[in-house]
Amino acid sequence: MATKHDGAAGELLRILGIGFGLAVVVGGVVGQGIMRTPGIVAGALPSEAWVLGAWALGGLIILIDACATVELGASVPRSGGPYVFAERAFGPTAGAMLGWADALNYILGMSYVSVVFAEYAQRLGIGAMLPTGALAVLLIAILGAINWTGTRTSGRSQIVGTALKGAGLTLLVLVLWVMPVRSGSPTAVVHALPPLITIAAIGTAMRAVAITYGGWNAAVYCSEEMCQPERSIVRVTFGGIGMVIILFLAVNGALFHVLSRGQIAASNLPVADATSAVLGAASGKVITVLAILAVVTICNLMVMFVSRIVFAMARNGILPAFLTRVSKSGTPRMALLCSTVIAAFLASTGSYERLIAIGAPFLIGVPAVTDLAAIAMRVREPELERPFKMPLFPLPALLGFAVNALLVGAIFYEDPLDSSLGVGLVVLVGIATKIHGTLTMRRAAAA
């Protein structure tokens, strides 16, 4: 197990353990979504049993969808995430298209999440005198500095952040179950509930559930840096998803204990409303602190992951070679610096919102490509050692692809213009990459 090198290029340190893996899976999923989407699901389905069943079914679908990612992550333990799988399964052009899409989404995500952090922090009086953009840039700079120090430090920071977030949300669930509802609590608004279940309602609910579970594939972005990745990727991905399923069911159960289904359905922030019903005026600060923990840990993940995507693309010759330089502490510092500077600029200007809409299809499209990559790799490299093989191949990958394709279709239906622009940009990147590769080969042959 290599733990140090001369820092020249291309060597990441294999020093991250099971604790880090679980932290990135749980930390990558548990965020603002669980505070908002229970209202959407409760408003679409006709009973509490249907709602809890939807959250359980969503978790089961994610476990099935994860089979393809886990098979690839355990058999091809290279940091960079789904880009690595697409490049190996479909070649450099397809890999470049997916890599650019994934990296851009993380950079835009950093920008957006850092602004959300700034808004929440200012509610608590933190940095109230600073512009929101400046406070957002400060968060990116702090997280960038933490990651700059080394892989071990950035890994520990994620473990601590996720532990605090998970403990806070668990404590809130206990409070909602134990404490009585205050008299005169503002819970009078009730949503008109559907008398019957429909296909459209199921689609609405399951789309919200699937988006809330997003981020479950986080461990594969750093698989090259995990100890015994052929075993660790399997354990942390499935184990982390299982922990999230239990937590999400507990949150929804606690909401039903405090509020009626109609009240949950009428709320944009049902967790905040339920907390207000039992804690009163103190609830605002409690929810704000939880929200800050959620966005900081997710932003820290994004800072770490995008540097690995950029590093992997540079290692394959798609980006300049200087981006492959790795410090002795294991951080691809040039890749980290470039990605965080771009994200900080976007956060300071607020010019990322349209770009997020353009890149929205790739949040779901990237896992869909991974499903296809797992099938293609079975055909192209049947002799590849696979420490984990998906059961009933290729059914899990096909089911995962079908679900993800339906979600991508829903995104296109809601915003066809921005979604088409996003796909068009990625196709142009693929064409440019193909032309660049062809010219490079011709120059090499001429020399």
N, C-alpha and C positions, 0 to 999 in steps of 0.2 A: 504494500500500500504506500504509494508515493505521497509524501507530505511536504516536500520542498524541492525547489528547483532554482535555476539561475534567473528566472523572470524574463527570459528572452521572448518566447512566443509559443503559444499553443498548449501550454501545460496548466490545466486547472488542478486544484488539490482535492483529493478524495478524502475529505475529513468531516462530511456532514452525516449525521446519524438518523436513527428512527425518530427521535424527538423532533428534529427539524422537519422531516418528511410529513409527520402528522400535523405539525404546526402550519406548514404551507398549504396542505389540503384543506384543513378546517379554516384556517385564516383566509384562504382564497375564496371560500364559499360564503362564510358568515359575514354579512355586511349590512348595508342599508336595505337590501331586498327584503329580508325577513321582517323588517319593521313596517314595510309598506304592502307587500303583496298578499298577506292574509285577508285583507279587505276585498281584493279582487276575486280571490278564490271563494270566499264566503258569499259574495254577491252573485256568483255564477251557478252555484250548486244548491240543491234543495234541502240539505240537512247537514247536521254536524258530522254524522257518519260519512257522508259523501265527501265532506271537506277533508277530514282526517285521512280518508281513503285516498284522496287525490295526492296528498303529501307523501303518503307511504308508497303509492304507485309511482310517483315521480322519482322517489329515491331508488326504487327497484329498477326503473328504466335507466337511471344513471349508472347503477351497478352493472347492468348489462352492457351499456354503452362503453363503460370503462374497460371492458375486456380487451378490446382492440388496442387501446392506448397502453394498457399494462403489458400486453404481449410484446408490443414494439419497444416499450421503455426498458423492459427486462432483457430483451435480446439485443438491442442496439443502445447501450447506455452512454449516449453522447449528449452533453448539455446543448440546449437550443430549442427543446420542445418539439412540437409537430413539424417544424421546418425540417428537422433532421430526417424524420420519417418520410416526408413527401419527397425530399431530394433523393433519398436512397431508393424509394419505390418507383418514382416517376421521372427522375432525371433532374438536371440542374435548372431547366426552365420552369417547370412546375414548382420545384422547390423554392426558387427565387420569388415566384408569385406569392406563394403562401408565406414565405419568410417576411417579405415586405408588408403584407397585409397584417400579419401578427405583430410585427415590430411597431408598425404605425398605430395599431389599436392600443398597444401598451403605452406608447408615448402620449397619445391623446388621453388615455385613461389616467395617466399620472397628472396631466394638466387639469382635467376635470375634478378628480378626487382631491387634489391639493386645494382647489378653490372651495370645494365643499367643506374641507377641513377649516379653511380660513373663516368661512361664514359661521360654522359652529363655534369655533374658538372665540370669535368676537361676541357671540351671545353670552359667553362666560366672562367677557371683559378682557380677554387675552388679545393683545395687539389691537385694541380698539382704535388707537390713534393712527394705525397704519392702513394704507389702502388694501383692499382684499387681495388684489394681485400680488402685492409685495409680501403679504403674509404667506400666500401660496408658494411663492418662489422660495421663501425662507424654509418652508417645510421640505421642499425638494432638495434644497442645499444641505439641510441637516441630514436627511436620509441618504443623500449622495455621499456625504462625508463619512457616515457610519459604514456604508458599503465600501468606500474607498479604503478603509483601514484593513479589510481582509475578509475572507469568506467565513472564517470562524466567528468573527464579531457580528457580521450581518446575519449569520444563521442564528446566533444566540439572541439577537435583537428580535427576530421573528418569533422565536419560541416564547420569549417573555411577553411580547405584544399579544400573541394569540392566546396565551394562558390568561392574561388579564381580561381580554375580551370575552373569552369563553366563561371565565369565572363570573364576570359581571352579568352576562346574560342568564347564566344558570341561577345566580342569586336573585335576579329580577323575577324569573319564573317562580321561584320559591315564595317570594314576597306576594306575587299575584295569587298564589294558591292559599297562603296562610292568612294574610291580612284581610279584614272585612272591607266591603265597599262602603265608602263614606256616604252619609246621607246628603242629598242635594248635589251629588256628582253630576257633571254635565253629560249625561248619557241618554238624553231624551230623543235625539235624532235617530230614526230607524229607517233603513233602506227597504224599499219594496222588493220582496224576495220572489224568485221564480217559483211558481207552483209545481212545475214539471221540469224534468231534466231534458235537455236537448243536445244534439251533437255540437252545435255552435257554443253552447255553454261549457260543455266538456273541453272543447278546444281552447276557449278563453282561459279556463282555470288551469289546464295543463301547460299552456304556454307560460303563464305567470309562474307556475311551480318550476318548470324547466329552467327559466331564466334565473330564478332565485338560487337554484342549485349550481349555476355556472361557476367555473373556477376549480372544479374537482380534479382537473388534470394537471394541477400545479406542480406536482413532484417531478414530472419528466423534464421540466425546464432545467433542472440541476442534477439530473441523474448521473452524469459523469463525475460529480463531486460527492456523491453519496457512497458510504461504505457498503460493500456488497450489494450493488444496485440490482443485481439479478434477483435478489430476495427482497430487498428493501422497498423497491417500487411496488411490488405486489402487496406487501403488508401495509404500507402507509396509504396507498390509494384506496384500497378496499376498506381498511380500518378507518381512515379519515371520513370516507363517505358514510360508513355506518354510524359514526359519532354524530355527523351532521343530521342524518335522518332522525335519530333519537332526539336531538336538540330541537329540530324544527317541529316535530310532533309535540314535544313538551311545551314549546312556545304557543302553538295553536290550542292545545288543551288548556293552558293557563288563560288564554284570551276568552275561551268559552266559559271558563269558570267565573270570570268577572263581567263580561259583556254578553248580550244576546247576539245571535248571528246577524240579526238586522242591524244592530249597532256597529258590529265589526264591518259589515258590508258598506255602511255609510261613511266609514272613516278612511281618510287618506293615510293616517298613521295610527292604526289600531293599537299597536304596542304602547304608543304615547298616551292614547285615550284610556287604556286599561290601567296604566300606571297612575294617571291622574285620578282615576276613580278610587284608588286605594291610598295614594300618597298625598293627594291634593297639590298645593302650590310647589312642593318640593320635587314633583315629578319632572318638571321642565329641565332642571339641572341634571337629574339622573339620566334622562334620555339623551341629553346633549353630551354628557361624558361618555356614555356607551357609543354614541355616534362617532365621537372623536376617536375612540379606541378602534372602532371598525375601520374608519377611513385611513387612519395612520398605518395600521398593519397591512391593509390592502395596498396602499401606496408604496410601502416598503417592499412588498413583493414585486410590484411592477418595476421599481427601480432595479431590483436584482435580476428579474427575468429578462427585461429588454436588453440589458447588457450581454446576457448569454446568447440571445438571438443574434444580435449584431456580431458578437464574437464568432459564432458558428458560421454565419454567412461570410465573414471575412476569411475564416479558415478554409472555406471552400472556394475562395477567389472571387466571390461576388462583390465584396466590399474591399477597400484598401487594406493592405497587409498590416499596417501599423495598428489596426484595430484588434489584432490577435495578441498584442503584447499583454502579458499577465505579470502582475507583481509577485514578489516572493511570498506574499500572504494570500495569494490565490485569486485576486480580483482582476478581471480584464479592464484595467483602469481607463484606457483610451475609449473603449466601447461604452463604459459607464459614463465618462465625461461627455462624450458627444450626445448620447441619448438624453441625459439629464439637462444639458444646456438647451436642447431643442424643446423639451417639455417645459422647462422654466420660462422660456420665451413665450410659448403659447399660453401658459397660465397667466403671465403678466399682461398679455394683450387681450385675453378673453376671446380669441379668434378661433377657438377650437370647436365650438358647438356644432357648426355646420359640418365640420370634418368628422365629428363623432357620428353624425347621422349617415354620412357617406360610408363610413367603415362599419356600420352596424351589422350588415350581413355576415361579416367575417367572424364575429363573436361566436356564431353558431356554425358557420361554414368551415372553420378550422377543424373542429372535432369531426365533422362530416368527412373531410378529406382524410383524416386519420383512420376512420373506419375503412375507407377504400384502400388506403395504404397497407393496412394489415392483410387484406385479401390479396393485394398485388404481391406483397412480400412472400406470402405462402407459395405463390406461383413462381416468382422469380428466383427465390432463394429457399427451396424446400429443405436444404441441408443445414440451414442456419440453426445454431443451437438456441432453443427457445425454453428458458427456465420455466416460463408459464405459457401454457397454450389455452386459448379460449375454449371452453366446452362447447360442443355442438357446432363447431366451425362449419360454415361461415355465418350461422344464424345471428349471433350477437352483433357482429359487425354490420350485417344487413339491416337488422332492426334499428341499431344506432343511427345508421345512415338515413333510414326512412324517417325516423323521428326528427333528426336534425334538418333534413331536406324540407319537411313540412314547416318547421319553424322558420327556416330561411324564406320559404314561400310566403309565410305570414308577414315577415318583415318587408318583403317586396310589395306585398299588397297594401300595406299601410303607407309606405313611402317609396313609390316606384322610381321617382326621379333621382333622389340621393343614392338609393341602392344601386341603380344602374350606373351612376357616375362612379361609385366605388368599384364595381366590377370592371368597368371600362378602364379605370386607372391601373388596376392590377394586371389586366390583359396587356396594356401598353408596357408595363414593367417587364412582363414576360417576353414580349417581342424584342424590347431593347436588350434584355439579357441574352436572348438567342443570337441577336446580331453581334453583340459584343463577343460572345463565345466563338462565333464563326470567324470573325476578324482576327481574334487572338490565335486561333488554330492556323489560319492562313499565314500570319506573320511568322509563327513558329516553323511552319513548313518551309517558308521562303528563306528563313535564316539557316 
